[in-house]
Amino acid sequence: MALITGFTYRNDRAVNYRTRVDCGWAFDATEGLLQLETYASDGTTSQVLQIDEQHAGELMRMIAKVFPALRSPHSCRQDQEI
């Protein structure tokens, strides 16, 4: 499990993937953390990332820069599937 505390652009990295996976998510209102998790083929949790509101804002700005078509705000309730 890893709490994201900052972002650094890395232009020395190749962007690729080995497998396509679903991503589960949960939100802990007490801690103010969004948790994203991926799963191995046997269903066990493979990777877990957690992000707080400040760093989620940074991530949103990065996403808007990389994917400009997504700049219009979309609302999503916690109990709503995306």
N, CA, C and O atoms as CSV, one atom per row, in Angstrom:
chain,resi,resn,atom,element,x,y,z
A,1,MET,N,N,0.854,-1.162,0.000
A,1,MET,CA,C,0.000,0.000,0.000
A,1,MET,C,C,0.901,1.226,0.000
A,1,MET,O,O,1.893,1.282,0.726
A,2,ALA,N,N,0.542,2.214,-0.828
A,2,ALA,CA,C,1.372,3.405,-0.930
A,2,ALA,C,C,0.502,4.658,-0.946
A,2,ALA,O,O,-0.452,4.752,-1.720
A,3,LEU,N,N,0.840,5.622,-0.082
A,3,LEU,CA,C,0.180,6.925,-0.066
A,3,LEU,C,C,0.981,7.858,-0.963
A,3,LEU,O,O,2.162,8.100,-0.715
A,4,ILE,N,N,0.341,8.381,-2.003
A,4,ILE,CA,C,1.024,9.282,-2.929
A,4,ILE,C,C,1.252,10.619,-2.232
A,4,ILE,O,O,0.314,11.231,-1.722
A,5,THR,N,N,2.509,11.067,-2.214
A,5,THR,CA,C,2.862,12.331,-1.563
A,5,THR,C,C,3.396,13.361,-2.551
A,5,THR,O,O,3.725,14.479,-2.155
A,6,GLY,N,N,3.487,13.008,-3.816
A,6,GLY,CA,C,3.938,13.956,-4.821
A,6,GLY,C,C,4.044,13.281,-6.173
A,6,GLY,O,O,4.015,12.055,-6.283
A,7,PHE,N,N,4.167,14.112,-7.207
A,7,PHE,CA,C,4.280,13.625,-8.575
A,7,PHE,C,C,5.520,14.218,-9.214
A,7,PHE,O,O,5.823,15.394,-9.019
A,8,THR,N,N,6.230,13.414,-9.969
A,8,THR,CA,C,7.408,13.863,-10.707
A,8,THR,C,C,7.288,13.358,-12.129
A,8,THR,O,O,7.157,12.155,-12.355
A,9,TYR,N,N,7.333,14.278,-13.099
A,9,TYR,CA,C,7.288,13.871,-14.499
A,9,TYR,C,C,8.602,13.189,-14.862
A,9,TYR,O,O,9.684,13.691,-14.556
A,10,ARG,N,N,8.491,12.047,-15.514
A,10,ARG,CA,C,9.680,11.277,-15.901
A,10,ARG,C,C,9.661,11.082,-17.413
A,10,ARG,O,O,8.898,10.262,-17.925
A,11,ASN,N,N,10.494,11.832,-18.128
A,11,ASN,CA,C,10.549,11.663,-19.575
A,11,ASN,C,C,11.546,10.583,-19.981
A,11,ASN,O,O,11.748,10.340,-21.171
A,12,ASP,N,N,12.164,9.940,-19.008
A,12,ASP,CA,C,13.116,8.865,-19.292
A,12,ASP,C,C,12.479,7.483,-19.160
A,12,ASP,O,O,13.187,6.476,-19.156
A,13,ARG,N,N,11.159,7.426,-19.054
A,13,ARG,CA,C,10.453,6.160,-18.871
A,13,ARG,C,C,9.608,5.832,-20.093
A,13,ARG,O,O,8.986,6.715,-20.681
A,14,ALA,N,N,9.590,4.567,-20.468
A,14,ALA,CA,C,8.685,4.102,-21.516
A,14,ALA,C,C,7.317,3.853,-20.877
A,14,ALA,O,O,7.233,3.412,-19.730
A,15,VAL,N,N,6.271,4.132,-21.607
A,15,VAL,CA,C,4.916,3.910,-21.103
A,15,VAL,C,C,4.356,2.674,-21.790
A,15,VAL,O,O,4.095,2.685,-22.993
A,16,ASN,N,N,4.174,1.606,-21.015
A,16,ASN,CA,C,3.617,0.372,-21.550
A,16,ASN,C,C,2.961,-0.414,-20.419
A,16,ASN,O,O,3.071,-0.037,-19.252
A,17,TYR,N,N,2.297,-1.477,-20.755
A,17,TYR,CA,C,1.656,-2.321,-19.744
A,17,TYR,C,C,1.754,-3.773,-20.165
A,17,TYR,O,O,1.954,-4.079,-21.340
A,18,ARG,N,N,1.613,-4.653,-19.208
A,18,ARG,CA,C,1.651,-6.098,-19.495
A,18,ARG,C,C,0.257,-6.692,-19.576
A,18,ARG,O,O,-0.021,-7.516,-20.447
A,19,THR,N,N,-0.609,-6.281,-18.681
A,19,THR,CA,C,-1.968,-6.825,-18.668
A,19,THR,C,C,-2.972,-5.706,-18.433
A,19,THR,O,O,-2.636,-4.650,-17.898
A,20,ARG,N,N,-4.192,-5.956,-18.838
A,20,ARG,CA,C,-5.300,-5.035,-18.577
A,20,ARG,C,C,-6.031,-5.563,-17.346
A,20,ARG,O,O,-6.311,-6.758,-17.253
A,21,VAL,N,N,-6.339,-4.680,-16.410
A,21,VAL,CA,C,-7.004,-5.084,-15.174
A,21,VAL,C,C,-8.104,-4.102,-14.816
A,21,VAL,O,O,-8.093,-2.951,-15.254
A,22,ASP,N,N,-9.047,-4.564,-14.023
A,22,ASP,CA,C,-10.036,-3.675,-13.432
A,22,ASP,C,C,-9.404,-2.987,-12.231
A,22,ASP,O,O,-8.448,-3.491,-11.641
A,23,CYS,N,N,-9.946,-1.838,-11.883
A,23,CYS,CA,C,-9.460,-1.085,-10.732
A,23,CYS,C,C,-10.622,-0.870,-9.769
A,23,CYS,O,O,-11.632,-0.262,-10.123
A,24,GLY,N,N,-10.468,-1.370,-8.566
A,24,GLY,CA,C,-11.467,-1.129,-7.535
A,24,GLY,C,C,-11.132,0.170,-6.825
A,24,GLY,O,O,-9.976,0.592,-6.803
A,25,TRP,N,N,-12.144,0.806,-6.242
A,25,TRP,CA,C,-11.872,2.022,-5.493
A,25,TRP,C,C,-12.754,2.101,-4.265
A,25,TRP,O,O,-13.855,1.552,-4.216
A,26,ALA,N,N,-12.232,2.802,-3.282
A,26,ALA,CA,C,-12.962,3.031,-2.035
A,26,ALA,C,C,-12.553,4.404,-1.523
A,26,ALA,O,O,-11.507,4.933,-1.900
A,27,PHE,N,N,-13.383,4.972,-0.666
A,27,PHE,CA,C,-13.089,6.278,-0.098
A,27,PHE,C,C,-13.283,6.216,1.407
A,27,PHE,O,O,-14.325,5.769,1.887
A,28,ASP,N,N,-12.286,6.661,2.146
A,28,ASP,CA,C,-12.366,6.732,3.607
A,28,ASP,C,C,-12.561,8.193,3.979
A,28,ASP,O,O,-11.607,8.971,3.972
A,29,ALA,N,N,-13.785,8.566,4.302
A,29,ALA,CA,C,-14.100,9.963,4.623
A,29,ALA,C,C,-13.394,10.423,5.888
A,29,ALA,O,O,-13.038,11.596,5.999
A,30,THR,N,N,-13.185,9.531,6.836
A,30,THR,CA,C,-12.500,9.888,8.078
A,30,THR,C,C,-11.072,10.320,7.809
A,30,THR,O,O,-10.613,11.327,8.349
A,31,GLU,N,N,-10.365,9.565,6.977
A,31,GLU,CA,C,-8.974,9.867,6.640
A,31,GLU,C,C,-8.865,10.801,5.441
A,31,GLU,O,O,-7.814,11.401,5.216
A,32,GLY,N,N,-9.953,10.928,4.663
A,32,GLY,CA,C,-9.917,11.751,3.461
A,32,GLY,C,C,-9.036,11.157,2.384
A,32,GLY,O,O,-8.293,11.875,1.715
A,33,LEU,N,N,-9.118,9.846,2.214
A,33,LEU,CA,C,-8.259,9.156,1.252
A,33,LEU,C,C,-9.082,8.397,0.217
A,33,LEU,O,O,-10.029,7.686,0.554
A,34,LEU,N,N,-8.703,8.563,-1.047
A,34,LEU,CA,C,-9.230,7.744,-2.129
A,34,LEU,C,C,-8.254,6.591,-2.304
A,34,LEU,O,O,-7.044,6.805,-2.391
A,35,GLN,N,N,-8.774,5.375,-2.357
A,35,GLN,CA,C,-7.925,4.198,-2.525
A,35,GLN,C,C,-8.259,3.529,-3.849
A,35,GLN,O,O,-9.423,3.252,-4.137
A,36,LEU,N,N,-7.233,3.273,-4.651
A,36,LEU,CA,C,-7.359,2.555,-5.913
A,36,LEU,C,C,-6.594,1.251,-5.779
A,36,LEU,O,O,-5.468,1.239,-5.281
A,37,GLU,N,N,-7.199,0.145,-6.223
A,37,GLU,CA,C,-6.525,-1.140,-6.109
A,37,GLU,C,C,-6.736,-1.968,-7.361
A,37,GLU,O,O,-7.815,-1.970,-7.954
A,38,THR,N,N,-5.681,-2.674,-7.753
A,38,THR,CA,C,-5.775,-3.609,-8.866
A,38,THR,C,C,-5.645,-5.019,-8.313
A,38,THR,O,O,-5.179,-5.231,-7.194
A,39,TYR,N,N,-6.073,-5.981,-9.134
A,39,TYR,CA,C,-6.169,-7.356,-8.651
A,39,TYR,C,C,-5.432,-8.332,-9.562
A,39,TYR,O,O,-5.405,-8.162,-10.781
A,40,ALA,N,N,-4.845,-9.337,-8.965
A,40,ALA,CA,C,-4.198,-10.419,-9.709
A,40,ALA,C,C,-5.272,-11.308,-10.321
A,40,ALA,O,O,-6.451,-11.185,-9.987
A,41,SER,N,N,-4.870,-12.192,-11.206
A,41,SER,CA,C,-5.832,-13.065,-11.883
A,41,SER,C,C,-6.591,-13.964,-10.910
A,41,SER,O,O,-7.697,-14.406,-11.221
A,42,ASP,N,N,-6.015,-14.244,-9.731
A,42,ASP,CA,C,-6.709,-15.072,-8.743
A,42,ASP,C,C,-7.619,-14.249,-7.825
A,42,ASP,O,O,-8.214,-14.793,-6.895
A,43,GLY,N,N,-7.728,-12.938,-8.083
A,43,GLY,CA,C,-8.628,-12.082,-7.310
A,43,GLY,C,C,-7.994,-11.402,-6.116
A,43,GLY,O,O,-8.625,-10.553,-5.488
A,44,THR,N,N,-6.759,-11.754,-5.788
A,44,THR,CA,C,-6.095,-11.097,-4.663
A,44,THR,C,C,-5.667,-9.682,-5.065
A,44,THR,O,O,-5.430,-9.394,-6.238
A,45,THR,N,N,-5.576,-8.827,-4.074
A,45,THR,CA,C,-5.157,-7.458,-4.331
A,45,THR,C,C,-3.696,-7.445,-4.749
A,45,THR,O,O,-2.840,-8.034,-4.089
A,46,SER,N,N,-3.425,-6.767,-5.848
A,46,SER,CA,C,-2.079,-6.727,-6.395
A,46,SER,C,C,-1.359,-5.435,-6.021
A,46,SER,O,O,-0.252,-5.469,-5.485
A,47,GLN,N,N,-1.988,-4.302,-6.302
A,47,GLN,CA,C,-1.385,-2.999,-6.009
A,47,GLN,C,C,-2.431,-2.100,-5.378
A,47,GLN,O,O,-3.606,-2.152,-5.742
A,48,VAL,N,N,-2.003,-1.270,-4.428
A,48,VAL,CA,C,-2.903,-0.331,-3.772
A,48,VAL,C,C,-2.234,1.031,-3.735
A,48,VAL,O,O,-1.109,1.170,-3.256
A,49,LEU,N,N,-2.938,2.037,-4.247
A,49,LEU,CA,C,-2.485,3.424,-4.166
A,49,LEU,C,C,-3.530,4.218,-3.409
A,49,LEU,O,O,-4.729,4.028,-3.614
A,50,GLN,N,N,-3.084,5.099,-2.542
A,50,GLN,CA,C,-3.982,5.984,-1.816
A,50,GLN,C,C,-3.593,7.416,-2.131
A,50,GLN,O,O,-2.416,7.727,-2.317
A,51,ILE,N,N,-4.609,8.298,-2.188
A,51,ILE,CA,C,-4.342,9.692,-2.520
A,51,ILE,C,C,-5.261,10.596,-1.709
A,51,ILE,O,O,-6.451,10.318,-1.558
A,52,ASP,N,N,-4.691,11.687,-1.186
A,52,ASP,CA,C,-5.491,12.640,-0.423
A,52,ASP,C,C,-6.009,13.738,-1.354
A,52,ASP,O,O,-5.687,13.751,-2.542
A,53,GLU,N,N,-6.804,14.651,-0.818
A,53,GLU,CA,C,-7.460,15.666,-1.640
A,53,GLU,C,C,-6.461,16.586,-2.348
A,53,GLU,O,O,-6.641,16.910,-3.522
A,54,GLN,N,N,-5.429,16.999,-1.650
A,54,GLN,CA,C,-4.428,17.888,-2.248
A,54,GLN,C,C,-3.783,17.238,-3.474
A,54,GLN,O,O,-3.683,17.853,-4.536
A,55,HIS,N,N,-3.356,16.008,-3.313
A,55,HIS,CA,C,-2.670,15.336,-4.411
A,55,HIS,C,C,-3.646,14.875,-5.494
A,55,HIS,O,O,-3.259,14.735,-6.654
A,56,ALA,N,N,-4.897,14.640,-5.128
A,56,ALA,CA,C,-5.919,14.343,-6.139
A,56,ALA,C,C,-6.105,15.558,-7.047
A,56,ALA,O,O,-6.296,15.407,-8.254
A,57,GLY,N,N,-6.050,16.754,-6.475
A,57,GLY,CA,C,-6.137,17.967,-7.282
A,57,GLY,C,C,-4.983,18.065,-8.261
A,57,GLY,O,O,-5.176,18.445,-9.416
A,58,GLU,N,N,-3.782,17.726,-7.807
A,58,GLU,CA,C,-2.622,17.722,-8.701
A,58,GLU,C,C,-2.819,16.710,-9.818
A,58,GLU,O,O,-2.520,16.990,-10.979
A,59,LEU,N,N,-3.323,15.531,-9.464
A,59,LEU,CA,C,-3.568,14.488,-10.456
A,59,LEU,C,C,-4.609,14.949,-11.480
A,59,LEU,O,O,-4.460,14.701,-12.676
A,60,MET,N,N,-5.655,15.616,-11.010
A,60,MET,CA,C,-6.689,16.115,-11.914
A,60,MET,C,C,-6.109,17.125,-12.897
A,60,MET,O,O,-6.479,17.123,-14.071
A,61,ARG,N,N,-5.212,17.983,-12.439
A,61,ARG,CA,C,-4.582,18.953,-13.337
A,61,ARG,C,C,-3.709,18.239,-14.372
A,61,ARG,O,O,-3.686,18.630,-15.538
A,62,MET,N,N,-2.993,17.193,-13.949
A,62,MET,CA,C,-2.184,16.417,-14.899
A,62,MET,C,C,-3.076,15.753,-15.944
A,62,MET,O,O,-2.763,15.775,-17.134
A,63,ILE,N,N,-4.177,15.168,-15.504
A,63,ILE,CA,C,-5.101,14.503,-16.423
A,63,ILE,C,C,-5.676,15.506,-17.412
A,63,ILE,O,O,-5.782,15.203,-18.601
A,64,ALA,N,N,-6.051,16.695,-16.946
A,64,ALA,CA,C,-6.596,17.725,-17.833
A,64,ALA,C,C,-5.559,18.167,-18.868
A,64,ALA,O,O,-5.905,18.477,-20.008
A,65,LYS,N,N,-4.298,18.194,-18.467
A,65,LYS,CA,C,-3.231,18.586,-19.394
A,65,LYS,C,C,-2.998,17.504,-20.452
A,65,LYS,O,O,-2.832,17.807,-21.633
A,66,VAL,N,N,-2.988,16.265,-20.023
A,66,VAL,CA,C,-2.701,15.148,-20.925
A,66,VAL,C,C,-3.911,14.800,-21.794
A,66,VAL,O,O,-3.757,14.424,-22.955
A,67,PHE,N,N,-5.105,14.926,-21.231
A,67,PHE,CA,C,-6.346,14.602,-21.945
A,67,PHE,C,C,-7.247,15.839,-21.964
A,67,PHE,O,O,-8.214,15.890,-21.204
A,68,PRO,N,N,-6.964,16.835,-22.805
A,68,PRO,CA,C,-7.711,18.097,-22.789
A,68,PRO,C,C,-9.216,17.933,-23.018
A,68,PRO,O,O,-9.993,18.773,-22.564
A,69,ALA,N,N,-9.640,16.887,-23.702
A,69,ALA,CA,C,-11.070,16.679,-23.940
A,69,ALA,C,C,-11.830,16.392,-22.643
A,69,ALA,O,O,-13.056,16.491,-22.613
A,70,LEU,N,N,-11.119,16.042,-21.584
A,70,LEU,CA,C,-11.769,15.713,-20.311
A,70,LEU,C,C,-11.863,16.909,-19.370
A,70,LEU,O,O,-12.248,16.741,-18.213
A,71,ARG,N,N,-11.530,18.083,-19.821
A,71,ARG,CA,C,-11.499,19.258,-18.940
A,71,ARG,C,C,-12.849,19.664,-18.406
A,71,ARG,O,O,-12.909,20.311,-17.360
A,72,SER,N,N,-13.951,19.315,-19.078
A,72,SER,CA,C,-15.257,19.679,-18.545
A,72,SER,C,C,-15.542,18.834,-17.315
A,72,SER,O,O,-15.339,17.620,-17.336
A,73,PRO,N,N,-16.013,19.469,-16.233
A,73,PRO,CA,C,-16.219,18.714,-14.981
A,73,PRO,C,C,-17.377,17.724,-15.089
A,73,PRO,O,O,-18.415,18.010,-15.685
A,74,HIS,N,N,-17.168,16.580,-14.505
A,74,HIS,CA,C,-18.201,15.536,-14.418
A,74,HIS,C,C,-18.429,15.262,-12.936
A,74,HIS,O,O,-17.476,15.187,-12.161
A,75,SER,N,N,-19.666,15.117,-12.553
A,75,SER,CA,C,-19.916,14.828,-11.142
A,75,SER,C,C,-20.117,13.342,-10.939
A,75,SER,O,O,-20.671,12.650,-11.793
A,76,CYS,N,N,-19.665,12.870,-9.811
A,76,CYS,CA,C,-19.815,11.455,-9.469
A,76,CYS,C,C,-20.010,11.363,-7.965
A,76,CYS,O,O,-19.162,11.809,-7.192
A,77,ARG,N,N,-21.120,10.789,-7.557
A,77,ARG,CA,C,-21.349,10.562,-6.135
A,77,ARG,C,C,-20.569,9.331,-5.694
A,77,ARG,O,O,-20.260,8.455,-6.502
A,78,GLN,N,N,-20.259,9.275,-4.419
A,78,GLN,CA,C,-19.488,8.151,-3.876
A,78,GLN,C,C,-20.204,6.820,-4.118
A,78,GLN,O,O,-19.552,5.802,-4.351
A,79,ASP,N,N,-21.524,6.818,-4.063
A,79,ASP,CA,C,-22.271,5.573,-4.203
A,79,ASP,C,C,-22.620,5.250,-5.655
A,79,ASP,O,O,-23.335,4.284,-5.922
A,80,GLN,N,N,-22.124,6.046,-6.582
A,80,GLN,CA,C,-22.451,5.889,-7.998
A,80,GLN,C,C,-21.294,5.194,-8.722
A,80,GLN,O,O,-20.129,5.540,-8.528
A,81,GLU,N,N,-21.631,4.222,-9.548
A,81,GLU,CA,C,-20.600,3.580,-10.354
A,81,GLU,C,C,-20.193,4.512,-11.465
A,81,GLU,O,O,-21.002,5.290,-11.971
A,82,ILE,N,N,-18.934,4.429,-11.840
A,82,ILE,CA,C,-18.426,5.277,-12.909
A,82,ILE,C,C,-18.463,4.511,-14.202
A,82,ILE,O,O,-18.076,5.040,-15.244
